[in-house]
Amino acid sequence: MANNFENGNIEVPIPKYLVVKNNGSIGDLIANGFGALATDYTDARNWYPDLRADSNTVKISSYKLSIPKLKIENAEVATRDYDLSRHLVQYFGTSIPGENGTAVIFGHSTLTQLFDPKNYNAIFATLHTLKIGDQLTTNVDGVLRKYKVFSITITSSSDTNIFSQTYDSSYVTLVTCTPPGTVWKRLIVRAALDSL
């Protein structure tokens, strides 16, 4: 199965070489890696350590997300907590699907061969196989909305631009760690409201 990593369809590629800067050493690089291993990534707030979450004033506690190509059906998206081991998480302060703005939804990835659409610790392990034009749906209080993928990028964990809101339509941004099985970068899949 070809994926976006193999086809080069990702807008910001993963660097081929890791550069140690400012008189740093390989030892410093390894120490930073071990620090990442000690971080609790089941708490979505730890994915972007430089961003402080706003308090939650969302009117609904959860909704459903489906991605047919990945065989993800009615996955729960929580809007009032950050526990990625129990469900997907919509980051506080972002719009609900159907509203003008962008819903930013976090989900875990792991090694691709461990993908399980029912296990929230592995639910986004194959997210990197989505392509431009693929579809996803949301179900908010019984109202189904269809979205079409229009952008796939990779960013660093310090790039908080993914939380920016665009209010001309309704958008969904899916976020997971990448490459699969690591916490090094963030895979960002953006989709825009399409007609049902």
Contact map, one row per residue, 1 for C-alpha under 8 A:
1110000000000000000000000000000000000000000000000000000000000000000000000000000000000000000000000000000000000000000000000000000000000000000000000000000000000000000000000000000000000000000000000000
1111011000000000000000000000000000000000000000000000000000000000000000000000000000000000000000000000000000000000000000000000000010000000000000000000000000000000000000000000000000000000000000000000
1111111000000000000000000000000000000000000000000000000000000000000000000000000000000000000000000000000000000000000000000000000111000000000000000000000000000000000000000000000000000000000000000000
0111111111000000000000000000000000000000000000000000000000000000000000000000000000000000000000000000000000000000000000000000000111100000000000000000000000000000000000000000000000000000000000000000
0011111111000000000000000000000000000000000000000000000000000000000000000000000000000000000000000000000000000000000000000000000100000000000000000000000000000000000000000000000000000000000000000000
0111111100000000000000000000000000000000000000000000000000000000000000000000000000000000000000000000000000000000000000000000000000000000000000000000000000000000000000000000000000000000000000000000
0111111110000000000000000000000000000000000000000000000000000000000000000000000000000000000000000000000000000000000000000000000000000000000000000000000000000000000000000000000000000000000000000000
0001111111101000000000000000000000000000000000000000000000000000000000000000000000000000000000000000000000000000000000000000000000000000000000000000000000000000000000000000000000000000000000000000
0001101111100000000000000000000000000000000000000000000000000000000000000000000000000000000000000000000000000000000000000000000000100000000000000000000100000000000000000000000000000000000000000000
0001100111111000000000000000000000000000000000000000000000000000000000000000000000000000000000000000000000000000000000000000000000000000000000000000000111000000000000000000000000000000000000000000
0000000111111000000000000000000000000000000000000000000000000000000000000000000000000000000000000000000000000000000000000000000000000000000000000000001111000000000000000000000000000000000000000000
0000000001111100000000000000000000000000000000000000000000000000000000000000000000000000000000000000000000000000000000000000000000000000000000000000000011100000000000000000000000000000000000000000
0000000101111110000000000000000000000000000000000000000000000000000000000000000000000000000000000000000000000000000000000000000000000000000000000000000011000000000000000000000000000000000000000000
0000000000011111000000000000000000000000000000000000000000000000000000000000000000000000000000000000000000000000000000000000000000000000000000000000000001000000000000000000000000000000000000000000
0000000000001111110000000000000000000000000000000000000000000000000000000000000000000000000000000000000000000000000000000000000000000000000000000000000000000000000000000000000000000000000000000000
0000000000000111110000000000000000000000000000000000000000000000000000000000000000000000000000000000000000000000000000000000000000000000000000000000000000000000000000000000000000000000000000000000
0000000000000011111000000000000000000000000000000000000000000000000000000000000000000000000000000000000000000000000000000000000000000000000000000000000000000000000000000000000000000000000000000000
0000000000000011111100000000000000000000000000000000000000000000000000000000000000000000000000000000000000000000000000000000000000000000000000000000000000000000000000000000000000000000000000000000
0000000000000000111110000000000000000000000000000000000000000000000000000000000000000000000000000000000000000000000000000000000000000000000000000000000000000000000000000000000000000000000000000000
0000000000000000011111111100100000000000000000000000000000000000000000000000000000000000000000000000000000000000000000000000000000000000000000000000000000000000000000000000000000000000000000000000
0000000000000000001111110000000000000000000000000000000000000000000000000000000000000000000000000000000000000000000000000000000000000000000000000000000000000000000000000000000000000000000000000000
0000000000000000000111110000000000000000000000000000000000000000000000000000000000000000000000000000000000000000000000000000000000000000000000000000000000000000000000000000000000000000000000000000
0000000000000000000111111000000000000000000000000000000000000000000000000000000000000000000000000000000000000000000000000000000000000000000000000000000000000000000000000000000000000000000000000000
0000000000000000000111111101100000000000000000000000000000000000000000000000000000000000000000000000000000000000000000000000000000000000000000000000000000000000000000000000000000000000000000000000
0000000000000000000100111111100000000000000000000000000000000000000000000000000000000000000000000000000000000000000000000000000000000000000000000000000000000000000000000000000000000000000000000000
0000000000000000000100011111110000000000000000000000000000000000000000000000000000000000000000000000000000000000000000000000000000000000000000000000000000000000000000000000000000000000000000000000
0000000000000000000000001111111000000000000000000000000000000000000000000000000000000000000000000000000000000000000000000000000000000000000000000000000000000000000000000000000000000000000000000000
0000000000000000000000011111111100000000000000000000000000000000000000000000000000000000000000000000000000000000000000000000000000000000000000000000000000000000000000000000000000000000000000000000
0000000000000000000100011111111110000000000000000000000000000000000000000000000000000000000000000000000000000000000000000000000000000000000000000000000000000000000000000000000000000000000000000000
0000000000000000000000000111111111000000000000000000000000000000000000000000000000000000000000000000000000000000000000000000000000000000000000000000000000000000000000000000000000000000000000000000
0000000000000000000000000011111111100000000000000000000000000000000000000000000000000000000000000000000000000000000000000000000000000000000000000000000000000000000000000000000000000000000000000000
0000000000000000000000000001111111110000000000000000000000000000000000000000000000000000000000000000000000000000000000000000000000000000000000000000000000000000000000000000000000000000000000000000
0000000000000000000000000000111111111000000000000000000000000000000000000000000000000000000000000000000000000000000000000000000000000000000000000000000000000000000000000000000000000000000000000000
0000000000000000000000000000011111111100000000000000000000000000000000000000000000000000000000000000000000000000000000000000000000000000000000000000000000000000000000000000000000000000000000000000
0000000000000000000000000000001111111110000000000000000000000000000000000000000000000000000000000000000000000000000000000000000000000000000000000000000000000000000000000000000000000000000000000000
0000000000000000000000000000000111111110000000000000000000000000000000000000000000000000000000000000000000000000000000000000000000000000000000000000000000000000000000000000000000000010000000000000
0000000000000000000000000000000011111110000000000000000000000000000000000000000000000000000000000000000000000000000000000000000000000000000000000000000000000000000000000000000000000000000000000000
0000000000000000000000000000000001111111000000000000000000000000000000000000000000000000000000000000000000000000000000000000000000000000000000000000000000000000000000000000000000000000000000000000
0000000000000000000000000000000000111111100001000000000000000000000000000000000000000000000000000000000000000000000000000000000000000000000000000000000000000000000000000000000000000000000000000000
0000000000000000000000000000000000000111111001000000000000000000000000000000000000000000000000000000000000000000000000000000000000000000000000000000000000000000000000000000000000000000000000000000
0000000000000000000000000000000000000011111101100000000000000000000000000000000000010000000000000000000000000000000000000000000000000000000000000000000000000000000000000000000000000000000000000000
0000000000000000000000000000000000000001111100000000000000000000000000000000000001111000000000000000000000010000000000000000000000000000000000000000000000000000000000000000000000000000000000000000
0000000000000000000000000000000000000001111111100000000000000000000000000000000001110000000000000000000000000000000000000000000000000000000000000000000000000000000000000000000000000000000000000000
0000000000000000000000000000000000000000111111110000000000000000000000000000000001110000101000000000000001000000000000000000000000000000000000000000000000000000000000000000000000000000000000000000
0000000000000000000000000000000000000000001111111011100000000000000000000000000001000000000000000000000000000000000000000000000000000000000000000000000000000000000000000000000000000000000000000000
0000000000000000000000000000000000000011101111111000000000000000000000000000000000000000000000000000000000000000000000000000000000000000000000000000000000000000000000000000000000000000000000000000
0000000000000000000000000000000000000000101111111000000000000000000000000000000000000000000000000000000000000000000000000000000000000000000000000000000000001000000000000000000000000000000000000000
0000000000000000000000000000000000000000000111111110000000000000000000000000000000000000000000000000000000000000000000000000000000000000000000000000000000001111000000000000000000000000000000000000
0000000000000000000000000000000000000000000011111111000000000000000000000000000000000000000000000000000000000000000000000000000000000000000000000000000000001100000000000000000000000000000000000000
0000000000000000000000000000000000000000000000011111000000000000000000000000000000000000000000000000000000000000000000000000000000000000000000000000000000000100000000000000000000000000000000000000
0000000000000000000000000000000000000000000010011111100000000000000000000000000000000000000000000000000000000000000000000000000000000000000000000000000000000001000000000000000000000000000000000000
0000000000000000000000000000000000000000000010001111110000000000000000000000000000000000000000000000000000000000000000000000000000000000000000000000000000000000000000000000000000000000000000000000
0000000000000000000000000000000000000000000010000011111000000000000000000000000000000000001110000000000000000000000000000000000000000000000000000000000000000000000000000000000000000000000000000000
0000000000000000000000000000000000000000000000000001111100000000000000000000000000000000000110000000000000000000000000000000000000000000000000000000000000000000000000000000000000000000000000000000
0000000000000000000000000000000000000000000000000000111110000000000000000000000000000000000110000000000000000000000000000000000000000000000000000000000000000000000000000000000000000000000000000000
0000000000000000000000000000000000000000000000000000011111000000000000000000001100000000000110000000000000000000000000000000000000000000000000000000000000000000000000000000000000000000000000000000
0000000000000000000000000000000000000000000000000000001111100000000000000000000000000000000010000000000000000000000000000000000000000000000000000000000000000000000000000000000000000000000000000000
0000000000000000000000000000000000000000000000000000000111111000000000000000001100000000000000000000000000000000000000000000000000000000000000000000000000000000000000000000000000000000000000000000
0000000000000000000000000000000000000000000000000000000011111000000000000000000000000000000000000000000000000000000000000000000000000000000000000000000000000000000000000000000000000000000000000000
0000000000000000000000000000000000000000000000000000000001111110000000000000001000000000000000000000000000000000000000000000000000000000000000000000000000000000000000000000000000000000000000000000
0000000000000000000000000000000000000000000000000000000001111110000000000000011100000000000000000000000000000000000000000000000000000000000000000000000000000000000000000000000000000000000000000000
0000000000000000000000000000000000000000000000000000000000011111000000000001111100000000000000000000000000000000000000000000000000000000000100000000000000000000000000000000000000000000000000000000
0000000000000000000000000000000000000000000000000000000000011111100000000001110000000000000000000000000000000000000000000000000000000000011110000000000000000000000000000000000000000000000000000000
0000000000000000000000000000000000000000000000000000000000000111110000000111100000000000000000000000000000000000000000000000000000000000011100000000000000000000000000000000000000000000000000000000
0000000000000000000000000000000000000000000000000000000000000011111000011111100000000000000000000000000000000000000000000000000000000001111000000000000000000000000000000000000000000000000000000000
0000000000000000000000000000000000000000000000000000000000000001111100111110000000000000000000000000000000000000000000000000000000000001110000000000000000000000000000000000000000000000000000000000
0000000000000000000000000000000000000000000000000000000000000000111111111000000000000000000000000000000000000000000000000000000000000011100000000000000000000000000000000000000000000000000000000000
0000000000000000000000000000000000000000000000000000000000000000011111111000000000000000000000000000000000000000000000000000000000000011000000000000000000000000000000000000000000000000000000000000
0000000000000000000000000000000000000000000000000000000000000000001111110000000000000000000000000000000000000000000000000000000001000110000000000000000000000000000000000000000000000000000000000000
0000000000000000000000000000000000000000000000000000000000000000001111110000000000000000000000000000000000000000000010000000011000000000000000000000000000000000000000000000000000000000000000000000
0000000000000000000000000000000000000000000000000000000000000000011111111000000000000000000000000000000000000000000010000000000000000000000000000000000000000000000000000000000000000000000000000000
0000000000000000000000000000000000000000000000000000000000000000111111111110000000000000000000000000000000000000000011000010000000000000000000000000000000000000000000000000000000000000000000000000
0000000000000000000000000000000000000000000000000000000000000000111100111110000000000000000000000000000000000000000010000000000000000000000000000000000000000000000000000000000000000000000000000000
0000000000000000000000000000000000000000000000000000000000000001110000011111000000000000000000000000000000000000000000000000000000000000001000000000000000000000000000000000000000000000000000000000
0000000000000000000000000000000000000000000000000000000000000001110000011111100000000011000000000000000000000000000001000000000000000000000000000000000000000000000000000000000000000000000000000000
0000000000000000000000000000000000000000000000000000000000000111100000000111110000000011000000000000000000000000000000000000000000000000000000000000000000000000000000000000000000000000000000000000
0000000000000000000000000000000000000000000000000000000000000111100000000011111000000011110000000000000010000000000000000000000000000000000000000000000000000000000000000000000000000000000000000000
0000000000000000000000000000000000000000000000000000000000001110000000000001111111000011110000000000000000000000000000000000000000000000000000000000000000000000000000000000000000000000000000000000
0000000000000000000000000000000000000000000000000000000101011100000000000000111110000000111100000000000000000000000000000000000000000000000000000000000000000000000000000000000000000000000000000000
0000000000000000000000000000000000000000000000000000000101001100000000000000011111000000000100000000000000000000000000000000000000000000000000000000000000000000000000000000000000000000000000000000
0000000000000000000000000000000000000000000000000000000000000000000000000000011111100000100000000000000000000000000000000000000000000000000000000000000000000000000000000000000000000000000000000000
0000000000000000000000000000000000000000011110000000000000000000000000000000010111110000101000000000000000000000000000000000000000000000000000000000000000000000000000000000000000000000000000000000
0000000000000000000000000000000000000000011100000000000000000000000000000000000011111111100000000000000000000000000000000000000000000000000000000000000000000000000000000000000000000000000000000000
0000000000000000000000000000000000000000111100000000000000000000000000000000000001111111100000000000000001110000000000011000000000000000000000000000000000000000000000000000000000000000000000000000
0000000000000000000000000000000000000000010000000000000000000000000000000000000000111110000000000000000000000000000000011000000000000000000000000000000000000000000000000000000000000000000000000000
0000000000000000000000000000000000000000000000000000000000000000000000000000000000111111000000000000000000000000000000010000000000000000000000000000000000000000000000000000000000000000000000000000
0000000000000000000000000000000000000000000000000000000000000000000000000011110000111111100000000000000000100000000000010000000000000000000000000000000000000000000000000000000000000000000000000000
0000000000000000000000000000000000000000000000000000000000000000000000000011110000110111110000000000000011110000000000010000000000000000000000000000000000000000000000000000000000000000000000000000
0000000000000000000000000000000000000000000100000000000000000000000000000000111011110011111000000000000011100000000000000000000000000000000000000000000000000000000000000000000000000000000000000000
0000000000000000000000000000000000000000000000000000000000000000000000000000111000000001111101000000001111000000000000000000000000000000000000000000000000000000000000000000000000000000000000000000
0000000000000000000000000000000000000000000100000000100000000000000000000000001001000000111111000000001111000000000000000000000000000000000000000000000000000000000000000000000000000000000000000000
0000000000000000000000000000000000000000000000000000111100000000000000000000001100000000011111000000000000000000000000000000000000000000000000000000000000000000000000000000000000000000000000000000
0000000000000000000000000000000000000000000000000000111110000000000000000000000000000000001111100000000000000000000000000000000000000000000000000000000000000000000000000000000000000000000000000000
0000000000000000000000000000000000000000000000000000000000000000000000000000000000000000011111110000111100000000000000000000000000000000000000000000000000000000001010000000000000000000000000000000
0000000000000000000000000000000000000000000000000000000000000000000000000000000000000000000011111011111100000000000000000000000000000000000000000000000000000000000010000000000000000000000000000000
0000000000000000000000000000000000000000000000000000000000000000000000000000000000000000000001111110111000000000000000000000000000000000000000000000000000000000000000000000000000000000000000000000
0000000000000000000000000000000000000000000000000000000000000000000000000000000000000000000000111111011000000000000000000000000000000000010100001000000000000000000000000111000000000000000000000000
0000000000000000000000000000000000000000000000000000000000000000000000000000000000000000000000011111000000000000000000000000000000000000000000001000000000000000000000000100000000000000000000001000
0000000000000000000000000000000000000000000000000000000000000000000000000000000000000000000000111111100000000000000000000000000000000000000000000000000000000000000000001100000000000000000000000000
0000000000000000000000000000000000000000000000000000000000000000000000000000000000000000000000101111110000000000000000000000000000000000000000000000000000000000000001111110000000000000000000000000
0000000000000000000000000000000000000000000000000000000000000000000000000000000000000000000001110011111000000000000000000000000000000000000000000000000000000000000011111110000000000000000000000000
0000000000000000000000000000000000000000000000000000000000000000000000000000000000000000000001111001111100000000000000000000000000000000000000000000000000000000001111100111100000000000000000000000
0000000000000000000000000000000000000000000000000000000000000000000000000000000000000000011001111000111110000000000000000000000000000000000000000000000000000000000000000011100000000000000000000000
0000000000000000000000000000000000000000000000000000000000000000000000000000000000000000011001100000011111000000000000000000000000000000000000000000000000000000011000000001111000000000000000000000
0000000000000000000000000000000000000000000000000000000000000000000000000000100000000001111000000000001111100000000000000000000000000000000000000000000000000000000000000001111000000000000000000000
0000000000000000000000000000000000000000000100000000000000000000000000000000000000010001111000000000000111110000000000000000000000000000000000000000000000000000000000000000011100000000000000000000
0000000000000000000000000000000000000000000000000000000000000000000000000000000000010011100000000000000011111000000000011011000000000000000000000000000000000000000000000000011100000000000000000000
0000000000000000000000000000000000000000010000000000000000000000000000000000000000010001000000000000000001111100000000011111100000000000000000000000000000000000000000000000000110000000000000000000
0000000000000000000000000000000000000000000000000000000000000000000000000000000000000000000000000000000000111111001000001111111000000000000000000000000000000000000000000000000111011000000000000000
0000000000000000000000000000000000000000000000000000000000000000000000000000000000000000000000000000000000011111011000001101100000000000000000000000000000000000000000000000000000011100000000000000
0000000000000000000000000000000000000000000000000000000000000000000000000000000000000000000000000000000000001111111000000000100000000000000000000000000000000000000000000000000000011000000000000000
0000000000000000000000000000000000000000000000000000000000000000000000000000000000000000000000000000000000001111111000000000110000000000000000000000000000000000000000000000000000011000000000000000
0000000000000000000000000000000000000000000000000000000000000000000000000000000000000000000000000000000000000011111000000000000000000000000000000000000000000000000000000000000000000000000000000000
0000000000000000000000000000000000000000000000000000000000000000000000000000000000000000000000000000000000000111111100000100100000000000000000000000000000000000000000000000000000000000000000000000
0000000000000000000000000000000000000000000000000000000000000000000000000000000000000000000000000000000000001111111110000111110000000000000000000000000000000000000000000000000000000000000000000000
0000000000000000000000000000000000000000000000000000000000000000000000000000000000000000000000000000000000000000011111110110100000000000000000000000000000000000000000000000000000000000000000000000
0000000000000000000000000000000000000000000000000000000000000000000001111000000000000000000000000000000000000000001111110111000000000000000000000000000000000000000000000000000000000000000000000000
0000000000000000000000000000000000000000000000000000000000000000000000010010000000000000000000000000000000000000000111110010000000000000000000000000000000000000000000000000000000000000000000000000
0000000000000000000000000000000000000000000000000000000000000000000000000000000000000000000000000000000000000000000111111110000000000000000000000000000000000000000000000000000000000000000000000000
0000000000000000000000000000000000000000000000000000000000000000000000000000000000011111000000000000000000110000000111111110000000000000000000000000000000000000000000000000000000000000000000000000
0000000000000000000000000000000000000000000000000000000000000000000000000000000000011000000000000000000000111100000000111110000000000000000000000000000000000000000000000000000000000000000000000000
0000000000000000000000000000000000000000000000000000000000000000000000000000000000000000000000000000000000011100011110111111100000000000000000000000000000000000000000000000000000000000000000000000
0000000000000000000000000000000000000000000000000000000000000000000000010000000000000000000000000000000000111000001111111111110000000000000000000000000000000000000000000000000000000000000000000000
0000000000000000000000000000000000000000000000000000000000000000000000000000000000000000000000000000000000111100001010000111111000000000000000000000000000000000000000000000000100000000000000000000
0000000000000000000000000000000000000000000000000000000000000000000000000000000000000000000000000000000000011111011100000111111100000000000000000000000000000000000000000000000000011000000000000000
0000000000000000000000000000000000000000000000000000000000000000000001000000000000000000000000000000000000001001001000000011111111000000000000000000000000000000000000000000000000010000000000000000
0000000000000000000000000000000000000000000000000000000000000000000001000000000000000000000000000000000000001000000000000001111111000000000000000000000000000000000000000000000100000000000000000000
0011100000000000000000000000000000000000000000000000000000000000000000000000000000000000000000000000000000000000000000000000111111000000000000000000000000000000000000000000000000000000001000000000
0111000000000000000000000000000000000000000000000000000000000000000000000000000000000000000000000000000000000000000000000000011111100000000000000000000000000000000000000000000000000000000000000000
0011000000000000000000000000000000000000000000000000000000000000000010000000000000000000000000000000000000000000000000000000011111110100000000000000000000000000000000000000000000000000000000000000
0001000010000000000000000000000000000000000000000000000000000000000000000000000000000000000000000000000000000000000000000000000011111100000000000000100100000000000000000000000000000000000000000000
0000000000000000000000000000000000000000000000000000000000000000000000000000000000000000000000000000000000000000000000000000000001111100000000000001111100000000000000000000000000000000000000000000
0000000000000000000000000000000000000000000000000000000000000000000000000000000000000000000000000000000000000000000000000000000000111110000000000001110000000000000000000000000000000000000000000000
0000000000000000000000000000000000000000000000000000000000000000000010000000000000000000000000000000000000000000000000000000000001111111000000000001100000000000000000000000000000000000000000000000
0000000000000000000000000000000000000000000000000000000000000000001110000000000000000000000000000000000000000000000000000000000000001111100000000111100000000000000000000000000000000000000000100000
0000000000000000000000000000000000000000000000000000000000000000111100000000000000000000000000000000000000000000000000000000000000000111110000000111100000000000000000000000000000000000000000000000
0000000000000000000000000000000000000000000000000000000000000000111000000000000000000000000000000000000000000000000000000000000000000011111000011110000000000000000000000000000000000000000000000000
0000000000000000000000000000000000000000000000000000000000000011110000000000000000000000000000001000000000000000000000000000000000000001111100111100000000000000000000000000000000000000000000000000
0000000000000000000000000000000000000000000000000000000000000011100000000100000000000000000000000000000000000000000000000000000000000000111111111000000000000000000000000000000000000000000000000000
0000000000000000000000000000000000000000000000000000000000000111000000000000000000000000000000001000000000000000000000000000000000000000011111110000000000000000000000000000000000000000000000000000
0000000000000000000000000000000000000000000000000000000000000010000000000000000000000000000000000000000000000000000000000000000000000000001111100000000000000000000000000000000000000000000000000000
0000000000000000000000000000000000000000000000000000000000000000000000000000000000000000000000000000000000000000000000000000000000000000001111110000000000000000000000000000000000000000000000000000
0000000000000000000000000000000000000000000000000000000000000000000000000000000000000000000000000000000000000000000000000000000000000000011111111000000000000000000000000000000000000000000000000000
0000000000000000000000000000000000000000000000000000000000000000000000000000000000000000000000000000000000000000000000000000000000000000111101111100000000000000000000000000000000000000000000000001
0000000000000000000000000000000000000000000000000000000000000000000000000000000000000000000000001100000000000000000000000000000000000000111000111110000000000000000000000000000000000000000000001111
0000000000000000000000000000000000000000000000000000000000000000000000000000000000000000000000000000000000000000000000000000000000000011110000011111000000000000000000000000000000000000000000001111
0000000000000000000000000000000000000000000000000000000000000000000000000000000000000000000000000000000000000000000000000000000000000011100000001111100000000000000000000011000000000000000000111110
0000000000000000000000000000000000000000000000000000000000000000000000000000000000000000000000000000000000000000000000000000000000011111000000000111110000000000000000000000000000000000000000111100
0000000000000000000000000000000000000000000000000000000000000000000000000000000000000000000000000000000000000000000000000000000000111111000000000011111100000000000000000000000000000000000011110000
0000000000000000000000000000000000000000000000000000000000000000000000000000000000000000000000000000000000000000000000000000000000011000000000000001111100000000000000000000000000000000000011110000
0000000000100000000000000000000000000000000000000000000000000000000000000000000000000000000000000000000000000000000000000000000000010000000000000000111110000000000000000000000000000000000111100000
0000000011100000000000000000000000000000000000000000000000000000000000000000000000000000000000000000000000000000000000000000000000110000000000000000111111000000000000000000000000000000001111000000
0000000001111000000000000000000000000000000000000000000000000000000000000000000000000000000000000000000000000000000000000000000000000000000000000000001111100000000000000000000000000000001110000000
0000000001111100000000000000000000000000000000000000000000000000000000000000000000000000000000000000000000000000000000000000000000000000000000000000000111110000000000000000000001000000111100000000
0000000000010000000000000000000000000000000000000000000000000000000000000000000000000000000000000000000000000000000000000000000000000000000000000000000011111010000000000000000000000000111100000000
0000000000000000000000000000000000000000000000000000000000000000000000000000000000000000000000000000000000000000000000000000000000000000000000000000000001111110000000000000000000000001110000000000
0000000000000000000000000000000000000000000000111000000000000000000000000000000000000000000000000000000000000000000000000000000000000000000000000000000000111111000000000000000000000001110000000000
0000000000000000000000000000000000000000000000011100000000000000000000000000000000000000000000000000000000000000000000000000000000000000000000000000000000011111000000000000000000000000000000000000
0000000000000000000000000000000000000000000000010000000000000000000000000000000000000000000000000000000000000000000000000000000000000000000000000000000000111111110000000000000000000000000000000000
0000000000000000000000000000000000000000000000010010000000000000000000000000000000000000000000000000000000000000000000000000000000000000000000000000000000001111111100000000000000000000000000000000
0000000000000000000000000000000000000000000000000000000000000000000000000000000000000000000000000000000000000000000000000000000000000000000000000000000000000011111100000000000000000000000000000000
0000000000000000000000000000000000000000000000000000000000000000000000000000000000000000000000000000000100000000000000000000000000000000000000000000000000000011111100000000100000000000000100000000
0000000000000000000000000000000000000000000000000000000000000000000000000000000000000000000001000000010100000000000000000000000000000000000000000000000000000001111110000000000000000000000000000000
0000000000000000000000000000000000000000000000000000000000000000000000000000000000000000000000000000010000000000000000000000000000000000000000000000000000000001111111000000000000000000000000000000
0000000000000000000000000000000000000000000000000000000000000000000000000000000000000000000001100000110000000000000000000000000000000000000000000000000000000000001111100000000000000000000000000000
0000000000000000000000000000000000000000000000000000000000000000000000000000000000000000000000000001110000000000000000000000000000000000000000000000000000000000000111111010000000000000000000000000
0000000000000000000000000000000000000000000000000000000000000000000000000000000000000000000000000001110000000000000000000000000000000000000000000000000000000000000011111100000000000000000000000000
0000000000000000000000000000000000000000000000000000000000000000000000000000000000000000000000000001100000000000000000000000000000000000000000000000000000000000000001111100000000000000000000000000
0000000000000000000000000000000000000000000000000000000000000000000000000000000000000000000000000011100000000000000000000000000000000000000000000000000000000000000001111110000000000000000000011000
0000000000000000000000000000000000000000000000000000000000000000000000000000000000000000000000001111110000000000000000000000000000000000000000000000000000000000000000111111000000000000000000011000
0000000000000000000000000000000000000000000000000000000000000000000000000000000000000000000000001001111000000000000000000000000000000000000000000010000000000000000001001111100000000000000001111000
0000000000000000000000000000000000000000000000000000000000000000000000000000000000000000000000001000011110000000000000000000000000000000000000000010000000000000000000000111110000000000000001110000
0000000000000000000000000000000000000000000000000000000000000000000000000000000000000000000000000000011110000000000000000000000000000000000000000000000000000000010000000011111000000000000111100000
0000000000000000000000000000000000000000000000000000000000000000000000000000000000000000000000000000000111100000000000000000000000000000000000000000000000000000000000000001111100000000001111000000
0000000000000000000000000000000000000000000000000000000000000000000000000000000000000000000000000000000111100000000000000000000000000000000000000000000000000000000000000000111110000000011110000000
0000000000000000000000000000000000000000000000000000000000000000000000000000000000000000000000000000000001111000000000000001001000000000000000000000000000000000000000000000011111000000011100000000
0000000000000000000000000000000000000000000000000000000000000000000000000000000000000000000000000000000000011000000000000000000000000000000000000000000000000000000000000000001111111111111000000000
0000000000000000000000000000000000000000000000000000000000000000000000000000000000000000000000000000000000001000000000000000000000000000000000000000000001000000000000000000000111111111111000000000
0000000000000000000000000000000000000000000000000000000000000000000000000000000000000000000000000000000000000000000000000000000000000000000000000000000000000000000000000000000011111111100000000000
0000000000000000000000000000000000000000000000000000000000000000000000000000000000000000000000000000000000001111000000000000110000000000000000000000000000000000000000000000000011111100000000000000
0000000000000000000000000000000000000000000000000000000000000000000000000000000000000000000000000000000000001111000000000000100000000000000000000000000000000000000000000000000011111110000000000000
0000000000000000000000000000000000000000000000000000000000000000000000000000000000000000000000000000000000000100000000000000000000000000000000000000000000000000000000000000000011111111100000000000
0000000000000000000000000000000000010000000000000000000000000000000000000000000000000000000000000000000000000000000000000000000000000000000000000000000000000000000000000000000011101111110000000000
0000000000000000000000000000000000000000000000000000000000000000000000000000000000000000000000000000000000000000000000000000000000000000000000000000000000011000000000000000000011100111110000000000
0000000000000000000000000000000000000000000000000000000000000000000000000000000000000000000000000000000000000000000000000000000000000000000000000000000001111000000000000000000011100111111000000000
0000000000000000000000000000000000000000000000000000000000000000000000000000000000000000000000000000000000000000000000000000000000000000000000000000000001111000000000000000001111000011111100000000
0000000000000000000000000000000000000000000000000000000000000000000000000000000000000000000000000000000000000000000000000000000100000000000000000000000111100000000000000000011111000000111110000000
0000000000000000000000000000000000000000000000000000000000000000000000000000000000000000000000000000000000000000000000000000000000000000000000000000001111100000010000000000111100000000011111000000
0000000000000000000000000000000000000000000000000000000000000000000000000000000000000000000000000000000000000000000000000000000000000000000000000000111110000000000000000000111000000000001111100000
0000000000000000000000000000000000000000000000000000000000000000000000000000000000000000000000000000000000000000000000000000000000000000000000000000111100000000000000000011110000000000000111110000
0000000000000000000000000000000000000000000000000000000000000000000000000000000000000000000000000000000000000000000000000000000000000010000000000011111000000000000000000011100000000000000011111000
0000000000000000000000000000000000000000000000000000000000000000000000000000000000000000000000000000000000000000000000000000000000000000000000000011110000000000000000001111000000000000000001111100
0000000000000000000000000000000000000000000000000000000000000000000000000000000000000000000000000100000000000000000000000000000000000000000000001111000000000000000000001110000000000000000000111110
0000000000000000000000000000000000000000000000000000000000000000000000000000000000000000000000000000000000000000000000000000000000000000000000001111000000000000000000000000000000000000000000011111
0000000000000000000000000000000000000000000000000000000000000000000000000000000000000000000000000000000000000000000000000000000000000000000000001110000000000000000000000000000000000000000000001111
0000000000000000000000000000000000000000000000000000000000000000000000000000000000000000000000000000000000000000000000000000000000000000000000011100000000000000000000000000000000000000000000000111
